[in-house]
Structures are given as structure tokens and as C-alpha cells.
Amino acid sequence: MSCPWPTLSSPSPRPEGTRPGKAGTATGKGRGIVASALLFSYSPKCIELDFSHLGEKGVGYARHHSRPKEVSELRTLPPKMVQVLALFAPLFSKRVFQHVQVLVAGAILAPGRRTVSSALRAMGLEQEKHFHRYHRVLSRASWSSLQVSRLLLRLLVDAFVSEGSPLVVGIDETLERRYGKKISARGVYRDPVRSTHETFVKSSGLRWVCAMLLVEVPWASRVWALPFLSALAPSERYAAQRGRRHKKITEWAWQMLLQVRRWYPHRQIVAVADRAYASLKLLENCRKLSNPITFITRLRLDAALYEPAPPRRPGQRGRPRLKGERLPNLSEVAENPATVWEPTEIANWYGSGERTVEIASSTAVWYSTGLFAVPVRWALIRDPEGGFKTQALLCTDLDADPEEILRWFVMRWQLEVTFQEMRRHLGFETQRQWSDWAIRRTTPALMGLFSLITLFAHGLMAQAAGSFRQAAWYRKAHPTFADALAMVRKELWASATFCGSPAQTDTVKVPRAFVERLTDAVCYAA
């Protein structure tokens, strides 16, 4: 992997918010977008990458710069891409950001494995002697990963979420299969990709808890899950060896949601997750905030539901009651002929188009002995055609519309799609770093790269509507992430090739059809 994107707890050799060589100076203070734009050399048609750092001598970041004799042919970035990257410049020192630009472009262009070496090779820097400096961006350079995550989320919200609409955040975990004694945080977990209802498969690797913004992408005409924050959830063995308390994935999810609430204190936030996050403690934490986070997840049909606690009588002694009388299980409610079902049409039912389902909903108090009593709105969903078993959802907002609850929860399926797209197109699980610092930054970097490519493609798709790849035997109505990645790659190659011609060059004339075929093959490489 090759580009730094956020993790919740990325270690740093220096306190976050300081730059190398500038102790005590807050990152980003006194530098705005105008100042960050000075990192680039502008030209009328394109913007050149600054490769002056490639001629530095010595170990580490040298103070003196000299232009190398031979640098990469790919020196330019499209203006729209620079407009996005320039916003991140204040979060890095100038010399580190020079390397970041190269790694970001190399990660997009590199096929197959996403390592620092493959990124440098894609940028034509395979002969760069000081290649270790690019590795240090992930393993040693001082930059705030939370600040990068905050800025990335702000860009996604500005691009895809309208004013006044809630921020729908999906929470889920994924397994990065890794082996090796030097990877200290790895553990043995259930492999969700290889396991089925009949087969249980375990794999060694790193478990990541990811927060993704669920938004409707206009040119894709569907909901996409865009990662912006990831946290490494180490194994129990890792915590025991270091004498620390093991944190469950629900605790990591709570910290991530609390961070999002701090970034957007007045915005409505809706969190959706699967049954693994149906924790009474997590639900209570989200509900008790001054501006509560609405949490939606699955609910067991045999969950212990109660009526609200009755009001206290005047002069009554003892602790206040937490719950009232026990209610029937939801499995009994589903079988009761007196239950009122409301038919509802869902526009995009797990990517299969419009579907009609029936919903029954009410409020109750979910309680388990020794834990919290959480008021919830439950919703039973059944298929009138019998296509799936009756299932239940819960929502911490008692006034939420049951139909809206179901629409929000159906969006959660896109998290699995994003994980699959990252494995297929962005080289997820192909990293080979061993340093703890690099591990905590590299995998979140790949996840953030998914969102960054979507931002780059957002402006390009608006100008080139319907220009994605088609075939006579496969007609696509809307572009996919593979088309977005290919379009961004084409922009990078075109900007490097046609932005400016040197005075002396070795040019070979080829038919345009051949160039188009070659470009298409390179951009769609796995």
C-alpha cells in the first residue's frame, strides 16, 4: 500500500499535531488552502508534481534540494485531483507531502499488489535510490491520522450529503488475512468470506473495525459505502501479552461514533450495523448523548422485551424500576393473527431492485439482567411471498418511521460490497509491511483510497456521462467502482502524456485505435 489514510489509533514517534523539525508547532495552523497550493507549480493546462525531493542526499529528509538528472515521466496531476489533494497539504510537512503526492498517484495506477514498491514502480521511480523515504511516510513520519480522517469525511459530506440530511454511518469489521511472527496484533478469527452457514472457517489475520459514510452517488444511481475511519482491533492474546484490557469491537465502534459526533455536534447521525453490534451498553451510550446518535441493528426474535417502567407513587421507597411487565417474544408477535402488518415498497432491496415487504412495529424496553434497560422501537419484517424468514430490527429513536428504519438498514449491505471491491480492485490484503506503525496506517490508507477515488471520479463522471466501458454481451446501465477507477487512471495517464511536450523526445506514431485499446487494458488491470 502506498497512501496515508486514517486509523483511529495510529501510533506516532512524535505527538500528533507536530511536524518533524518544528517541535511544538501545531499541524495546519497558520496555513490555509492558498498556502498549500504553493506546493505545486501551476501551468495553464495542468499542474506538475514537485519531484525536487528525489535529488536529496543523505539519510532522512535533507534540508537542501537538487533536481535529479532523471525523474519520472509521470510528473503531472489533473487540476481537479490537485484541488482535492491540496486540502490535505496543511496536515503534513512540506517534504512529507511531496512523498504523499507520489504515493497517492502510484497507488491509483499500480495494478495488483498495493505496496510502496509497486507504487514507485508505477510512477517510474524503480531506480530511486532513496526509496526508504517513501516507506517512512507510513512507518515514521509525523502526521495526524484523525485530522486526515476528519478532512476526508468533510469532503465526502460536502460532495454527497445535502444540507439537513442525516449522516448515515455504517459500522462493520473485516478480516485482513496476514501471517508472520512479526505481526504482533494478529489473531485467529472466523473468516466471514470463506465461512458459510454450514461451514466454519478460521483464518489468521488482522481485524479492522471500519466506519463508512452511506450515500447516494448520483452518477451510479445507487448507495455506496465510502470508508473514512478505521481502527485495528487487536486480538485478546495481543492485549494479554502487554497487560492491557482487551477491547471488544463494540467498544471500538463506540469510540468511532463518538469521534464522528464530536466532528458534527449538531448534525443528525444514524448508525447502522449488523447483529454483532446489538450491545445494550453501546445502545445506551449512543442514546445518552446530549445529541443522541440513532442506532439501528438487528434484534433477536427471542429478546427480552418489557413495557416501560410505571411511574413512581408518592412516597414510594427503594430504587426506581427499570422495566414493566414482560412482553411476548417477537416470534410470538409474528405468528399472532392480530398483528397488524403494513405493506411497504423498498426501492433498492439489497441491490435486487424494488421489493414489497410487510412491517409491524411498536416500542418496548430491551433489558438483560445486570445490564442497561434501553427503550427501543422494534420493527418486524416479513416477505408476503415467503422469500426470507421473518426478521426483526431495533432503533434507539422511538419516533423513527418504521419504513425509514428499514431503508436505512438495507443500505448497510453496501459495506460488504465495498470490502469486496477493495479486495478485487485495490489490492486489499496484498500489503507486506511488518512495522506496527506502518500496519496501523497502511490498511486504513487503502480504505480511504476507495473514497478518494470516488471523489476524483465524481467530477469526471459529470462531464463524461455514459463514457464507461460497455460490451455487446454485457450492457451496464450505470458505472461501477471499476469504471470510476479506470476513469481516474485515464486522467492520470492523459495528464502525464499530453500536458506538455519536451523539446527533444523520441516519439513513435501509432494508430489511435491501438492507443485506446492499450489504455483501456492498462486502466482495467486487476
C-alpha positions in Angstrom: 0.0 0.0 0.0 1.1 3.4 -0.5 -1.0 6.3 0.7 -1.7 7.5 4.2 -5.2 7.4 5.3 -6.7 7.4 8.7 -6.8 4.9 11.5 -8.4 5.6 14.9 -5.2 4.9 16.9 -2.2 5.3 14.6 1.0 5.5 16.7 3.4 8.2 16.0 7.0 8.7 17.1 6.1 12.3 17.9 2.9 13.8 19.4 0.3 14.2 16.7 0.0 17.8 15.6 3.7 18.4 15.3 6.0 18.3 12.3 9.5 16.9 12.1 11.9 19.7 12.8 9.2 22.0 14.1 8.7 21.0 17.7 5.6 22.5 19.4 4.1 23.8 16.1 0.5 22.7 15.6 -0.1 20.9 12.3 -2.1 23.1 9.9 -2.1 26.3 12.0 -1.4 29.4 10.0 -1.6 27.5 6.7 -4.7 27.6 4.5 -5.6 26.3 1.1 -3.8 29.2 -0.6 -0.6 28.4 1.3 -0.9 24.7 0.5 -1.4 25.5 -3.2 2.1 26.9 -3.3 3.4 23.3 -3.1 2.6 22.9 -6.8 3.9 24.6 -9.9 1.0 25.8 -12.0 0.6 25.8 -15.7 -2.3 26.8 -17.9 -3.4 23.2 -18.6 -2.1 21.1 -15.8 -0.3 21.1 -12.5 3.1 19.5 -12.0 4.2 17.3 -9.1 7.2 18.5 -7.2 9.9 15.9 -7.6 12.7 18.1 -6.2 12.9 15.8 -3.2 14.2 13.0 -5.3 17.6 14.6 -5.6 18.2 14.9 -1.8 21.3 13.4 -0.4 21.9 11.7 2.8 19.6 9.7 5.1 16.2 11.0 6.1 14.8 14.3 5.0 17.6 16.6 3.8 17.4 20.3 4.0 18.9 21.0 0.6 17.1 20.1 -2.6 18.5 19.5 -6.1 16.8 18.4 -9.2 17.7 14.8 -10.2 19.1 14.0 -13.6 16.3 11.6 -14.3 12.8 11.7 -12.8 9.6 10.1 -13.6 7.7 10.7 -16.8 4.5 11.0 -14.8 5.0 14.4 -13.2 1.6 15.9 -13.5 -1.8 15.5 -11.9 -5.2 16.7 -13.3 -6.3 20.0 -11.9 -9.5 18.5 -10.3 -7.3 16.0 -8.4 -5.0 18.6 -7.2 -7.9 20.7 -5.9 -8.7 17.7 -3.6 -5.2 16.8 -2.6 -4.2 20.4 -1.9 -6.7 20.5 1.0 -4.6 17.8 2.8 -1.3 19.7 2.4 -1.6 21.6 5.8 -1.8 18.2 7.6 1.8 17.3 6.5 5.1 18.9 6.5 6.2 20.1 3.0 8.7 17.4 2.5 6.4 14.6 3.7 3.6 15.9 1.5 5.9 15.7 -1.6 6.2 12.0 -1.0 2.5 11.6 -0.2 1.6 13.0 -3.7 3.7 10.4 -5.4 2.4 7.6 -3.3 -1.3 8.6 -3.9 -0.8 8.7 -7.7 1.2 5.5 -7.6 -1.4 3.6 -5.5 -4.1 4.5 -8.1 -2.0 3.5 -11.1 -0.4 0.3 -9.7 -2.1 -2.9 -10.6 -2.0 -6.0 -8.4 -0.3 -5.5 -5.1 -0.5 -2.1 -3.3 2.9 -1.9 -1.8 5.2 1.2 -1.6 7.5 -0.6 -4.1 4.7 -1.2 -6.6 3.5 2.4 -6.3 7.0 3.7 -7.0 7.3 1.3 -10.0 4.0 2.6 -11.4 5.4 6.2 -11.1 8.6 5.2 -12.9 10.8 5.5 -9.8 12.0 1.9 -9.6 15.6 3.3 -9.8 15.1 5.8 -7.0 18.0 5.1 -4.5 16.3 6.8 -1.6 13.2 4.6 -1.7 13.2 4.2 2.0 11.9 7.8 2.4 8.6 6.7 0.9 8.3 3.8 3.3 8.9 6.3 6.2 5.7 8.2 5.3 3.8 5.3 6.7 6.2 4.0 9.3 7.9 7.0 10.8 6.6 10.4 9.5 4.6 12.5 12.0 1.1 13.4 10.9 -2.3 13.2 12.5 -4.4 10.4 11.1 -7.5 11.7 12.9 -7.1 15.0 11.2 -6.8 13.3 7.8 -10.0 11.3 8.6 -11.9 14.4 9.6 -11.0 16.2 6.4 -11.8 13.2 4.3 -15.2 12.9 5.9 -15.9 16.6 5.4 -15.1 16.3 1.7 -17.4 13.3 1.4 -20.3 15.1 3.2 -19.9 18.3 1.1 -19.9 16.2 -2.1 -22.7 13.7 -1.5 -24.8 14.7 1.5 -27.3 17.6 1.1 -27.8 20.2 3.9 -30.1 19.0 6.6 -29.9 15.3 5.6 -28.7 12.9 8.3 -25.3 11.3 8.1 -25.8 7.6 7.7 -22.7 5.8 9.0 -22.2 2.1 8.6 -20.1 0.2 11.1 -18.7 -3.2 10.3 -15.5 -5.3 10.7 -13.4 -7.1 8.2 -10.5 -9.6 8.3 -7.2 -8.9 6.6 -5.5 -12.2 6.2 -1.9 -11.9 7.4 0.7 -14.4 8.6 4.0 -14.0 10.2 5.5 -13.9 13.7 6.5 -10.2 13.4 2.8 -9.1 13.0 2.1 -8.9 16.7 -1.5 -7.7 16.6 -2.8 -10.6 14.5 -5.2 -13.2 15.8 -7.3 -16.2 14.7 -10.8 -15.2 13.8 -13.8 -16.5 11.9 -13.3 -15.8 8.2 -16.6 -14.2 7.0 -15.7 -14.5 3.3 -14.9 -18.2 3.4 -17.4 -19.3 6.0 -21.0 -20.3 5.3 -24.0 -21.3 7.4 -22.8 -24.9 7.2 -19.0 -24.4 7.3 -17.0 -22.5 9.9 -13.6 -21.4 8.6 -10.9 -19.7 10.8 -8.0 -17.6 9.4 -5.1 -15.8 10.9 -5.0 -12.0 10.3 -5.8 -8.5 11.5 -9.3 -7.4 12.4 -10.4 -3.9 11.4 -13.5 -2.0 12.5 -14.5 0.4 9.8 -16.8 3.4 9.7 -18.2 4.2 6.2 -20.5 7.0 5.0 -23.5 5.6 3.2 -24.5 8.0 0.5 -26.4 8.0 -2.8 -23.9 8.5 -5.6 -25.7 10.4 -8.4 -23.9 9.0 -11.4 -24.0 5.5 -10.0 -27.7 5.7 -9.1 -27.1 3.6 -6.0 -25.8 3.8 -2.5 -22.1 3.4 -2.0 -20.3 2.9 1.3 -17.3 5.2 1.5 -14.7 4.4 4.2 -13.3 7.4 6.2 -12.2 5.9 9.5 -10.7 2.5 10.5 -9.4 1.1 13.7 -7.3 -2.0 14.3 -9.0 -4.3 16.9 -6.1 -6.4 18.2 -6.6 -10.0 19.5 -7.0 -11.0 23.1 -3.5 -12.5 23.0 -2.1 -9.2 22.0 -3.7 -7.4 24.9 -2.8 -10.2 27.4 0.9 -10.1 26.4 1.0 -6.4 27.1 -1.0 -6.4 30.3 -3.8 -4.4 28.7 -7.6 -4.8 28.8 -9.0 -6.3 25.7 -11.4 -4.0 23.9 -14.4 -5.6 22.1 -15.5 -4.5 18.6 -18.5 -2.8 20.2 -16.1 -0.6 22.2 -14.2 0.4 19.1 -17.4 1.2 17.4 -18.5 3.4 20.2 -15.2 5.4 20.2 -15.5 5.9 16.4 -19.1 7.1 16.6 -18.2 9.4 19.5 -15.5 10.9 17.3 -17.9 11.5 14.5 -20.3 13.2 16.9 -17.5 15.5 18.1 -16.8 16.4 14.5 -20.5 17.1 13.8 -22.1 18.1 17.1 -25.3 19.4 15.6 -25.9 17.0 12.7 -28.3 14.1 12.9 -26.2 10.9 12.8 -27.7 7.5 12.0 -25.5 4.4 12.7 -26.4 1.0 11.1 -24.7 -2.3 12.0 -25.3 -6.0 12.0 -26.2 -8.2 14.9 -22.7 -8.3 16.3 -23.2 -4.7 17.5 -26.5 -5.2 19.2 -25.0 -4.4 22.6 -27.1 -2.8 25.3 -24.0 -0.9 26.5 -23.4 0.5 23.0 -27.0 1.4 22.5 -27.2 3.1 25.9 -24.1 5.2 25.2 -25.5 6.4 21.9 -28.8 7.2 23.4 -27.5 9.1 26.4 -25.5 11.7 24.4 -26.8 15.3 24.6 -27.4 15.0 20.9 -28.2 11.2 20.6 -26.9 9.0 17.8 -29.7 6.9 16.3 -28.5 3.3 16.2 -30.1 0.6 14.0 -29.3 -3.0 14.2 -30.8 -6.5 14.1 -32.8 -7.8 17.1 -33.2 -11.4 18.2 -36.7 -12.7 17.9 -36.4 -14.1 21.5 -35.0 -10.9 23.0 -36.4 -10.0 26.4 -38.7 -7.0 25.9 -40.7 -5.3 28.6 -43.2 -2.5 29.0 -41.9 0.9 30.2 -41.4 1.2 34.0 -44.6 2.5 35.7 -44.3 6.0 37.3 -43.3 6.1 41.0 -46.0 6.6 43.6 -45.8 9.5 46.0 -43.6 8.4 49.0 -42.5 5.2 47.4 -39.2 3.9 48.7 -36.4 1.9 47.0 -34.7 2.1 43.7 -36.7 3.2 40.7 -37.9 0.3 38.5 -36.1 -0.2 35.2 -38.9 -2.0 33.4 -42.5 -3.0 33.5 -44.3 -6.3 32.7 -42.7 -8.8 30.3 -44.0 -8.6 26.7 -44.4 -11.6 24.4 -41.4 -12.6 22.3 -41.3 -11.1 18.8 -41.5 -14.7 17.4 -45.0 -14.9 19.0 -45.9 -11.5 17.7 -45.1 -12.5 14.2 -47.3 -15.6 14.5 -50.2 -13.8 16.1 -53.1 -13.3 13.7 -54.0 -10.0 15.5 -50.7 -8.4 14.5 -51.2 -5.5 12.0 -48.8 -5.6 9.0 -48.3 -2.6 6.8 -47.1 -3.3 3.2 -44.1 -1.2 2.2 -42.2 -0.8 -1.1 -38.4 -0.6 -0.8 -36.8 0.9 -3.9 -33.4 -0.9 -3.7 -33.7 -4.2 -1.8 -30.1 -5.4 -1.4 -29.3 -4.5 -5.0 -32.1 -6.5 -6.5 -34.5 -3.7 -7.3 -37.9 -2.8 -5.9 -39.5 -5.2 -3.4 -42.6 -5.2 -1.3 -42.4 -6.3 2.3 -44.7 -6.1 5.3 -43.7 -4.3 8.5 -45.1 -4.4 12.1 -43.7 -2.0 14.7 -44.0 -0.9 18.3 -41.9 0.4 21.2 -40.6 -1.6 24.2 -37.8 -1.7 26.7 -35.0 -4.1 26.0 -33.4 -5.4 29.2 -31.0 -8.1 30.3 -30.2 -8.8 34.0 -27.3 -6.7 35.2 -27.2 -4.5 32.1 -29.0 -1.4 30.9 -32.7 -1.0 30.1 -32.8 0.6 26.7 -36.1 1.9 25.2 -36.2 0.9 21.6 -38.5 0.8 18.6 -38.7 -2.7 17.1 -39.8 -3.5 13.6 -40.7 -6.9 12.3 -40.2 -7.5 8.6 -41.7 -10.4 6.6 -41.9 -11.3 3.0 -45.5 -11.9 1.8 -44.1 -14.3 -0.8 -42.0 -16.2 1.7 -38.7 -15.4 0.1 -36.9 -14.9 3.5 -37.6 -15.6 7.2 -39.2 -13.0 9.4 -36.6 -10.8 10.9 -36.5 -8.0 13.5 -34.7 -4.7 13.7 -34.3 -2.2 16.5 -33.9 1.6 16.6 -33.0 3.8 19.5 -35.1 6.6 18.2 -38.7 5.8 19.4 -40.2 8.3 17.0 -38.5 7.0 13.9 -40.7 5.8 11.0 -40.5 2.0 10.6 -40.3 2.3 6.8 -37.3 4.7 7.2 -35.7 2.3 9.7 -35.8 -0.4 7.1 -34.5 1.8 4.3 -31.5 2.8 6.4 -30.7 -0.8 7.4 -30.9 -2.0 3.8 -28.1 0.5 3.0 -25.8 -1.5 5.3 -25.3 -4.2 2.7 -23.1 -1.8 0.7 -20.4 -2.2 3.4 -19.9 -5.8 2.2 -19.8 -4.6 -1.4 -17.0 -2.1 -0.6 -14.9 -4.8 1.1 -15.3 -7.0 -2.0 -14.4 -4.1 -4.3 -11.3 -3.3 -2.3 -10.1 -6.9 -2.5 -10.7 -7.0 -6.2 -9.5 -3.6 -7.4 -7.4 -2.0 -4.7 -5.1 -4.9 -3.6 -6.6 -5.3 -0.1 -4.6 -8.0 1.8 -1.6 -7.6 -0.5 0.4 -5.3 1.9 3.7 -6.7 3.2 4.7 -4.3 5.9 5.7 -5.6 9.4 6.2 -2.4 11.4 3.4 -1.8 13.9 3.1 1.9 12.8 3.0 1.0 9.1 0.4 -1.7 9.7 -1.9 0.7 11.6 -1.7 3.2 8.7 -1.4 1.2 5.6 -4.7 -0.8 5.6 -6.8 2.3 6.5 -4.9 4.0 3.7 -6.3 1.6 1.2 -9.8 2.0 2.6 -9.5 5.8 2.4 -8.2 5.4 -1.2 -11.6 3.9 -2.1 -13.3 7.1 -1.0 -10.6 9.3 -2.6 -11.0 7.7 -6.0 -14.8 8.2 -5.7 -14.2 11.9 -5.0 -11.9 12.2 -8.0 -14.4 10.4 -10.3 -17.3 12.5 -9.0 -16.3 15.5 -11.1 -15.2 13.4 -14.1 -18.4 11.4 -14.4 -20.5 14.6 -14.5 -18.5 15.7 -17.6 -18.3 12.3 -19.3 -21.7 10.7 -18.6 -22.1 7.3 -20.2 -18.5 7.0 -21.3 -17.8 3.9 -19.2 -16.9 0.6 -20.8 -19.6 -1.3 -22.5 -19.9 -4.6 -24.4 -22.4 -6.2 -26.7 -22.9 -9.1 -24.3 -23.0 -7.0 -21.1 -24.9 -3.8 -21.0 -24.5 -1.7 -17.9 -26.9 1.0 -17.1 -24.7 2.7 -14.6 -20.9 2.8 -13.9 -19.4 0.8 -11.1 -16.3 1.3 -9.0 -14.2 -0.4 -11.6 -15.3 2.3 -14.1 -14.6 5.1 -11.6 -11.1 3.7 -11.0 -10.5 3.3 -14.8 -11.6 6.9 -15.5 -9.3 8.3 -12.8 -6.4 6.3 -14.2 -7.1 7.6 -17.7 -7.0 11.1 -16.4 -3.6 10.5 -14.8 -2.1 8.9 -17.9 -3.5 11.6 -20.2 -2.3 14.4 -17.9 1.2 12.9 -17.9 1.3 12.3 -21.6 -0.3 15.4 -23.2 0.2 18.1 -20.5 3.4 19.3 -22.1 5.9 18.0 -24.7 9.6 18.4 -24.1 11.8 20.0 -26.7 13.6 16.7 -27.5 11.6 13.5 -27.4 11.6 10.1 -29.0 8.1 9.9 -30.5 6.6 6.8 -32.1 3.4 7.2 -34.2 0.8 4.6 -33.5 -2.9 4.3 -34.6 -5.4 5.9 -32.3 -7.4 2.7 -32.0 -4.3 0.9 -30.7 -3.7 3.6 -28.1 -7.3 3.4 -26.9 -7.1 -0.4 -26.6 -3.8 -0.2 -24.7 -5.1 2.5 -22.4 -8.3 0.5 -21.7 -6.3 -2.6 -20.9 -3.9 -0.9 -18.6 -6.6 1.0 -16.7 -8.7 -2.1 -16.1 -5.8 -4.2 -14.9 -6.6 -6.1 -11.8 
